[in-house]
Amino acid sequence: MLGRRYFLNLLAAVPLAALPLAAADPVAEGWDHFYNLDYAAAVRSFRQAIAAQPADPSGYNYLAQAILYGELYRLGVLESEMLTGNNYFLRTDKLRPNAQTNAEFLETVRRAIDLSRARLKTNPQEVRALYALGSSYGLFANYEFMVQKNWKAAVSNGAEARNYHRRVLSLDPRNYDAMLIQGVYDYVIGSLPWHARLLAFLIGRTGDKNHGLQTIAQVAEKGALNKVDAQVMLAILYRREKQPAAALRVLDPLLRAYPRNYLFQMEQAHMHSDLGHKGEALAILRRLEQEATSSRPDIPLEKVYYAIGDVQFWYRDLDDALANMRRVTQHRDLDLHTGTLAWMRQGQILDLIGRRDEARQAYRKAMEFAPQTAAAEESRRYLSSPYRRKG
């Protein structure tokens, strides 16, 4: 769920999940599948949990999250490569999820909300129902930011989520799990561009980026249900804040707990690259390449080639980088993120080695591949002014 280029629509990057509970528990099994990127299996497990407790809104939230993230994974937007750029989601077109999947997600979240509200009518102070209701609005915030690219609706739903979890904290001040949405909300509002932050202030939404980061770190240390989510979030945020060593420390227990999550391993490689550890970064990615070609068909080889080529690009191994980016663009079913960036990166490499006509062709390919993306916008600039490496 991690990666280098897109700003974190952070309300979207945080799953509102739960830690594994017991080996035979379908909820525990569901989260193990979820964090190992097997979303179909997670959906099956959460459906079992709902069948066992159909009046519990939490199960519907878990199912909705697995549905949403499974679709985001299919669309290629879970890498934090897309989360750590400068407000990526505020500048790209909305996603086009599968219509049936989209409808199922919305229906499932609404079912969770209905069940939570029904329980609160009986007992307005029920902590579990208040927490579930806040989580449902958090999922809507995720959806608005990740899928619809509507930050205003996301902020509004995030505020609702925060309000319900504040009520949880008023009843249970040591409920660290309920602090996560508050921390994410503070960080997101504090990270918006100044004009968006001003508008948020005028309509009563305020946030503090540093305080949000501290809150998330507290949940990562002391949380129960949301400990893993907070760790994932911290790894993303530390990298966005140019603290790759801190990000690696947070990522280490996640790598041990969820060994099949190749995105965690790709993040580990990018963080080593950021630290100047070229050899370590490429060694991790080469191991992933070997697994993808031998025993792990679930690892998309084109993403591995892009990651290898990207490391080589930043370390000026331009011939090798170009060869790997061409491997990426030869793939038939590229997602928008990987395809657009690979074409843009090809253009940049070709500019650096003095092949201007070919560079322009690559930039045009990036623009044609996904016209509304930030990479296409950047490529458009390079048509008139060649890319030049700073520093």
Secondary structure, DSSP 8 states (H G I E B T S, - for coil): --EESS---HHHH---------TT-HHHHHHHHHHTT-HHHHHHHHHHHHHH-TT-HHHHHHHHHHHHHHHHHHHT--SEETTSSSSGGGSS------HHHHHHHHHHHHHHHHHHHHHHHH-TT-HHHHHHHHHHHHHHHHHHHHTS--HHHHHHHHHHHHHHHHHHHHH-TT-GGGHHHHHHHHHHHHHS-HHHHHHHHHTT----HHHHHHHHHHHHHH-STTHHHHHHHHHHHHHHTT-HHHHHHHHHHHHHH-TT-HHHHHHHHHHHHHTT-HHHHHHHHHHHHHHHHHT-TTS-HHHHHHHHHHHHHHTT-HHHHHHHHHHHHT-SS--HHHHHHHHHHHHHHHHHTT-HHHHHHHHHHHHHH-TTSHHHHHHHHHHHS------
